[in-house]
Amino acid sequence: MDDAKSRTRRQILEVAADILEREGAEGVSTRAVAAAAGIRAASLYQLFGDKEGLLSALAIHAFDLYLAGKHTLTQSGDPVDDMRRGWDMHVDFGLRHPAFYLLMYGADRPGRRPPAAAEANALLMKFLNRAADDSRLRVPPALAARLTLAAVTGVTLSLIGTPEDDRDMEVSARMRDTLIDSLTTDPPPARDSTLASRALALDAALAGADGPALPLRPTETALLHDWLHQLAR
């Protein structure tokens, strides 16, 4: 796309985004957007097709704004705390940009999701993989991502649908903590406890491998079990 068309496209999206945030998707007609942007309707049709094409482009634009904020979320030393901060940032974006959020996560047909949604999911997986690497997840990261997205979008859409004066943000905090507590474990124990737990795990593994497959004589196996029990105390 040449520079002139890129500028026109950007101008149309900015105007349409302003109308969307003020009036909702119902106010984003091709006629209204073209008039507000000071262009011919034909130019808008050439770039976006119909209203549905314009709304799809706005959904992608919304994800770009969302991801710009998400990328400012610096990683801390605690991946589970990062999950909590990521949840809060997600809900905050939805409440500040409800019309955008409805385009992003309130799809009018099953399976409709802008390509940028995949990048948002990849960012979520990045945090969850860190938690898994630190042995903090109880379930596989992919399942944790699906559960987290289902919960956080449900909470955000529910809060958007509640009059602002009646919103109880404790709902978000409680759902966040309930979900994350169910998906994650406590921080790794202290060094001595870690040594004890690893000794117990190896002891259990050896017990399951007793027999011809274990490359130790019975007396050596018994001695190793005894050492492991000593380490586990």
C-alpha positions in Angstrom: 0.0 0.0 0.0 1.4 3.4 -1.0 1.9 6.2 1.5 -1.2 8.2 0.4 -3.4 5.1 0.9 -1.7 4.3 4.2 -2.4 7.8 5.5 -6.0 7.7 4.3 -6.5 4.3 5.9 -5.0 5.5 9.2 -7.1 8.7 9.1 -10.3 6.6 8.5 -9.5 4.2 11.4 -8.8 7.1 13.8 -12.1 8.8 12.9 -14.0 5.5 13.1 -12.4 4.6 16.4 -13.5 8.0 17.8 -17.1 7.4 16.6 -17.0 3.8 18.0 -15.9 4.9 21.4 -18.6 7.6 21.5 -21.5 5.9 19.9 -20.7 2.2 19.8 -20.7 -0.1 16.8 -24.2 1.1 15.8 -22.8 4.5 15.1 -20.1 3.3 12.8 -21.8 3.6 9.5 -19.7 4.0 6.3 -21.6 7.2 5.5 -20.9 8.7 9.0 -17.2 7.7 9.0 -16.7 9.0 5.4 -18.3 12.4 6.3 -16.3 12.7 9.5 -13.1 11.9 7.7 -13.8 14.3 4.9 -13.5 11.7 2.2 -15.8 10.2 -0.4 -17.6 7.0 0.6 -16.1 5.4 -2.5 -12.6 5.8 -1.0 -13.7 4.1 2.2 -15.2 1.2 0.2 -12.0 0.8 -1.7 -10.0 0.4 1.5 -12.4 -1.5 3.7 -15.2 -2.8 1.6 -18.4 -2.5 3.6 -19.2 -1.7 7.3 -18.2 -5.3 8.4 -14.8 -4.8 6.8 -14.4 -1.5 8.6 -15.4 -3.1 12.0 -12.9 -5.9 11.4 -10.2 -3.4 10.8 -11.2 -1.6 14.0 -11.0 -4.9 15.9 -7.4 -5.4 14.7 -6.7 -1.7 15.7 -8.1 -2.4 19.1 -5.9 -5.4 19.6 -2.9 -3.3 18.6 -3.8 -0.8 21.3 -4.3 -3.6 23.8 -0.9 -5.3 22.9 0.9 -1.9 23.2 -0.2 -1.7 26.8 0.6 -5.4 27.5 4.1 -5.0 26.2 4.7 -2.4 28.9 4.1 -5.1 31.5 7.6 -5.9 32.6 8.4 -9.3 34.0 9.0 -9.5 37.7 10.7 -12.3 39.6 7.4 -13.9 40.3 5.5 -15.3 37.2 2.3 -15.8 39.2 2.3 -12.2 40.3 2.8 -11.3 36.6 -0.3 -13.3 35.9 -2.3 -11.3 38.4 -1.0 -8.0 37.0 -1.8 -9.2 33.5 -5.4 -10.0 34.5 -5.8 -6.5 36.0 -4.4 -4.8 32.9 -6.8 -6.8 30.7 -9.9 -5.9 32.7 -8.8 -2.2 33.0 -8.4 -2.0 29.2 -11.9 -3.4 28.7 -13.5 -1.0 31.1 -11.6 2.0 29.6 -12.5 0.9 26.0 -15.7 -1.0 26.2 -16.7 -0.6 22.6 -13.3 -1.8 21.4 -13.5 -4.7 23.8 -16.9 -5.8 22.5 -15.4 -5.9 19.0 -12.4 -7.9 20.2 -14.1 -10.5 22.4 -17.8 -10.2 21.7 -17.7 -11.8 18.2 -21.1 -11.8 16.4 -20.3 -15.2 14.9 -18.5 -18.3 16.2 -14.9 -18.5 15.2 -14.5 -14.8 14.4 -11.4 -13.4 16.0 -8.9 -10.9 14.5 -5.4 -12.1 13.7 -3.9 -10.0 16.5 -5.8 -12.2 19.0 -3.2 -14.8 18.3 -0.4 -12.4 19.4 -2.3 -11.6 22.5 -2.6 -15.3 23.3 1.1 -15.8 22.6 1.9 -13.1 25.1 -0.3 -14.9 27.7 1.5 -18.2 26.9 4.8 -16.5 27.5 3.9 -15.7 31.1 2.3 -19.1 31.6 5.4 -20.9 30.2 7.5 -19.0 32.7 5.3 -20.2 35.5 5.6 -23.8 34.2 9.4 -23.5 34.0 9.4 -22.4 37.6 7.2 -25.5 38.5 4.3 -23.2 39.5 1.6 -24.5 37.2 -0.8 -27.4 38.1 -2.0 -27.8 34.5 -0.4 -27.6 31.1 0.2 -24.0 29.9 -2.2 -24.3 27.0 -5.1 -25.4 29.2 -4.2 -22.6 31.7 -4.4 -20.1 28.9 -7.8 -21.3 27.8 -9.1 -21.2 31.4 -7.6 -17.8 32.0 -9.0 -16.2 28.8 -12.5 -17.7 29.5 -12.5 -16.3 33.0 -11.1 -12.9 32.3 -13.2 -12.1 29.3 -16.3 -13.3 31.1 -15.6 -11.0 34.1 -14.7 -8.1 31.8 -17.9 -8.4 29.7 -20.0 -8.8 32.8 -18.5 -5.6 34.3 -18.9 -3.7 31.0 -22.6 -4.7 31.0 -23.1 -3.4 34.6 -23.8 0.3 35.1 -20.6 2.0 36.3 -22.1 3.1 39.6 -23.1 -0.6 40.4 -19.8 -2.2 39.4 -18.1 -4.2 42.1 -14.4 -4.5 41.2 -14.1 -7.1 44.0 -15.8 -9.5 41.6 -12.7 -9.3 39.3 -10.2 -9.6 42.2 -12.0 -12.6 43.7 -12.3 -14.4 40.3 -8.7 -13.6 39.5 -7.4 -15.0 42.8 -9.7 -18.0 42.7 -8.6 -19.0 39.2 -4.9 -18.3 39.6 -4.8 -20.1 42.9 -6.4 -23.1 41.3 -3.9 -23.1 38.4 -0.7 -22.4 40.4 1.3 -23.8 43.3 3.1 -22.1 46.1 6.6 -20.8 45.5 9.3 -23.4 45.5 10.3 -24.4 49.1 13.6 -23.5 50.7 16.8 -25.3 49.7 16.7 -27.9 52.5 13.0 -28.7 51.7 13.8 -28.9 48.0 16.6 -31.4 48.7 14.2 -33.4 50.8 11.5 -33.4 48.2 13.9 -34.4 45.5 15.3 -37.2 47.7 11.7 -38.5 48.2 11.0 -38.2 44.5 14.1 -40.2 43.6 13.3 -42.8 46.3 9.9 -43.2 44.8 11.3 -43.5 41.3 13.8 -46.2 42.5 11.0 -48.1 44.1 9.1 -48.2 40.9 12.2 -49.3 39.0 13.2 -52.1 41.4 14.0 -55.3 39.5 16.2 -56.4 36.6 15.9 -52.9 35.0 17.7 -51.3 37.9 21.5 -51.4 37.4 22.3 -51.9 41.1 22.7 -54.9 43.3 20.1 -55.4 46.0 22.5 -54.3 48.8 23.4 -51.2 46.8 19.7 -50.4 46.2 19.0 -50.8 49.9 21.9 -48.5 50.8 20.8 -45.9 48.3 17.2 -46.0 49.8 18.7 -45.5 53.2 20.7 -42.5 52.1 17.7 -41.0 50.4 15.6 -41.4 53.6 18.4 -39.7 55.5 18.3 -36.8 53.1 14.5 -36.5 53.3 14.5 -36.0 57.0 
